[in-house]
């Protein structure tokens, strides 16, 4: 048995993913770890003075601290938060069609940053980290934006889009950094942090 086989088979913690995101579920499953789901519905407000990566770091920790009940010594909770940061402003999940359209128009023909933060919490330890990716959109037409919003309803996604959706296929010119971080989980960093977590 290889060391990787042993790690996956005998990982010392029972992982709990505190997120209802299907993308995060898919990415964590693809890493090879067994885990259970326990989505946490935490208030996602944050202090207005926070900027860029400070926001998802604050929210990932806030979600971890909102976990109902008490973690036992064998459990390890994973929470995460993703934001889109463009020209000094945070773009969260759009409330409706018009807000989604406004967001995508503001991202059109520009570079923006995507920050995803992760919090790992056990009974006696907490570790938070983040990754950042730069995403470059082409000049999106109003018709493309409206088609996307009408057919894909990305209202559960920061910035009003999913990199793995139609708008990503036709609109993203390049990404500097991790593609999976833009999807909502910096899996390379997460893997490294899970290996060394004790």
N, C-alpha and C positions, 0 to 999 in steps of 0.2 A: 504494500500500500504506500503510495506516495505521500509526501508531507501535505500536499494540497487535499488529497482524498481524506486524510486523517483530520485536517482542519475542518472540512465540511461535515464530516461524519461525527466528530467529537467536539464541535465548538462548545465552549464551556458555558455559554449563556443561551437562554431561550429568547430569541429575538421577537420583539413586538413592534410592528410598524404602526405608529400613531397617525396615520394619514388615510384619507379616503380616495386619494388620487390614483386612478388606474395606471397612470404612467409610472409613478413611484413603485407601485405594486409590481408592475412588469419588470422594471429595472432591477429591483431587489431580488426578485425571483430568478432573473437571468444571471445574477452573481453566483447563484448556487446554494445560498443559505436557506434553511427552513425558517419560517417565521409565521406568526399569527397576526391577524389584523385587529386593531382596536382604534378606529378613527376618533380623534379628539376634536371636539367642536369648541375651540377657544375663541374668545374675542380677539380679532386681528387688528385692533387699534394700537397705535404706537406713539410715543412722544414726537412732536413735530420737529424737534431739533435734530433728530436722527437723520443721517445721510447714508446713501449707497448701501454698502454691506452691513452697516450698523442695524438697518431695519430688519432684514431677514434673520440676522443673528439674534436680535431681541425677540422676534416672533417665534423662531424655532425653540428658544429656551422657554418662552411663555407657554407654548403648546406642551412642552415636556412637563412643566410645572402644573399644568392643568389636568394631568393624567389622573383619572379617578382611582381612588384606592392607593395602596402602598405596594411598591415593587419588592419582591422577595430577592434573596441573595443570588438566585439563578436567572433572574430576568434582566433584559437589557432593552430599553425603550429607544426607538429611533423616531425623531420628529424632524420635519424640514419645512422650510419656507422659501419661496422664489419670488423675486421682484424683477421688474424691468425698470432700468434707470436711463433716462434720456434727457440730455441737456439740463442736468441738475434737478430733475423732477422724477418722482416715483410714479409708475403706472401700475395700478393694482388690477383686480378683475373688473371688467366693465359691467355696469349695472344693467345696461340695455343696448339695443341696436345703435342708437345715436352715440352713446358713449364709446362703444366699440369702434364705430366708424371714425370718431374723433381721434381715438388712440392710434389707430392704424394710419390715418393721414399724418399724424405727428411723427410716426416712425418711418414713413415713406422717404426713400432717397437719403437715408441717414444711417449712421452707426449708433447703436445703443448697446448698453451693457446689461447682461443678465447675471444677477447674483443669486445663488442658492446656498443657504446655510443649513447645516445639519446639527442636531443636538443628540448626543448619546448619553443616556441616563440610566444608571444602575442604582441599587439601594444605597451605595456609599460613594458614588463618583459621578461627575458630569463633565463631558467634553463637548465643546462647540467648535465648529470650523466652517469655512465657506470656500466657494470657488467662484470665479468670474469668467464670463465668456463675452466676446465682442461679436455682435451680429450686425451684418450690413444688409439692408433692404434696398432693392432697386426702387425706381420710381413707380409706386403702385397707382393704378388708375382707380377712379371712383367705382367703376363697374366691377373691377376685380375685388375691391374691398367689400362691396355690397353683395356680390355673389358668394364670397367666403362667409360673411356673417349670416346670410340667409340659408346656406347649406350645411354649415359646420357648427354653428352656435357655440363659439368658444368663450362662453361667459364664465367658465370656471378656471380660466387661464390668465395669468399675469400678462399685462400688455395687450390682452385681447386676441392672442394668437397662440397656436401650437406649432412648434418647429417641425413636427412630424406630420402636419396637416397639409392640405392643398396649398395654402398661402406660403408655406415653407418651400414647397416644391417649385413654385413659380416665382416667388418673390425674393428669396434670400440669395444674395450673390456670394457671400462667404461668411465663415465663422472662424474667429480666432479663439482657440480654447476648446473646451469639451462640448461636444454636441449634446451629450447626455445631461450635462449641467443645465443646458437650455431646456431640455425636456422636464427637468425638475429634480434631478438627483446626481450629484458629482460622484459617480460610482467608483472611479479609480481611488479617489481620496477616501471614500467610505470604506472600501475594501481594506486599505492600508490602516485606517483607524480601528476597524473591527479586529484586525489581526493583532494589534498591539494593546487593545483594551484589556485591562485586568482589574 
